[in-house]
Amino acid sequence: MAPRLFIFLLILMLFPEENAWRRRRRRRWNPPPPQDCTVSALFCLSLENRRTRNTKEWSAWASCSQNCDIGTQSRTRTIVTGASWGGSCSYHFSEHQSCGLVNGGCDKICNNGQCSCPVPGYTQSGNKCYDINECAPNGGKGPCSHICKNTVGSYYCECPAGYYMSTSDSHQCLAYDCGDPAALFNACPSDSYSDHISSVCAKVTASCLQGTTYNEQCSLTCTQNYALAKIAAQPNKKFGEEYSSVDFSSVISTLTCQKTKSWQRSNIWDVLDNELGNYYCRRTNDPPVNLHLNGSDLLESRPL
């Protein structure tokens, strides 16, 4: 009796579980809702953030592809969790944009993103280059001997009238040289008038103590008892014989060099060459007066 009762009770206990299992199998199964993917920044989010945050943040922009010109740069994001249960992943995972500046934003020279200025000629402040005025020192002449012209980033030297640039030094101007003017003055003609005292005509002497370059002066002199004059030939007269026809007033006693071109060979003084050709020294003690005799003889070579 006891064993039969035990078996019956056992069957009663098992039967409800079997029915419950069968009821569970007959229920309709509903899948979870669609799950879209989640994305985040690959570089800027920690691992914990990737697990817990459904973020659409991007990484930092990468370096520009150009240092000294217009280039491109990109940024990225990555999938943290993939799409599931029919979800989608419609995000894009990289972006690009223009970056950089023309010539790197530099005023003159850009080298690997660093600005610099040409030297010499410029000074730098930030990315700007400013011209140096090389002509400012030395009273505005800078390194030049005479005239300095400042340009953007440089300078050059010029020479004033009467000077030329040295072939060995582009900063140095040299004065044109008129040369010795002695050759411009003629010797007295062979038919010059002479009396028992001396010839009335003598050649002019030029003395150039400061040289014969541009704007330097030479003095024109005559020996004692002679004066600078213009003498022209007179008909039926010996040269210089007629004292009243001699021009003492229109002559000048100094010559100034006025050469301004390398090719100039004539008329380089402030008096024309053809005028200088008429310059002579004319005896002024004519006729001789106040002669002092030494004994009974008159010495013609003695100064009057």
HELIX and SHEET records of a PDB file:
HELIX    1   1 ALA A    2  ARG A   26  1                                  25    
HELIX    2   2 LEU A   47  THR A   52  1                                   6    
HELIX    3   3 VAL A  102  GLY A  105  5                                   4    
HELIX    4   4 ASN A  138  GLY A  140  5                                   3    
HELIX    5   5 PRO A  181  LEU A  184  5                                   4    
HELIX    6   6 TYR A  243  SER A  245  5                                   3    
HELIX    7   7 ASP A  273  LEU A  276  1                                   4    
SHEET    1   A 2 THR A  38  SER A  40  0                                        
SHEET    2   A 2 THR A  78  THR A  81 -1                                        
SHEET    1   B 2 GLY A  71  THR A  76  0                                        
SHEET    2   B 2 SER A  94  CYS A  99 -1                                        
SHEET    1   C 2 ILE A 109  ASN A 111  0                                        
SHEET    2   C 2 GLN A 114  SER A 116 -1                                        
SHEET    1   D 2 TYR A 122  SER A 125  0                                        
SHEET    2   D 2 LYS A 128  ASP A 131 -1                                        
SHEET    1   E 2 ILE A 147  THR A 151  0                                        
SHEET    2   E 2 SER A 154  GLU A 158 -1                                        
SHEET    1   F 2 TYR A 163  MET A 165  0                                        
SHEET    2   F 2 CYS A 173  ALA A 175 -1                                        
SHEET    1   G 3 CYS A 201  ALA A 202  0                                        
SHEET    2   G 3 TYR A 279  ARG A 283 -1                                        
SHEET    3   G 3 TYR A 226  LYS A 230 -1                                        
SHEET    1   H 3 THR A 205  SER A 207  0                                        
SHEET    2   H 3 GLN A 217  THR A 221 -1                                        
SHEET    3   H 3 THR A 254  THR A 256 -1                                        
END                                                                             
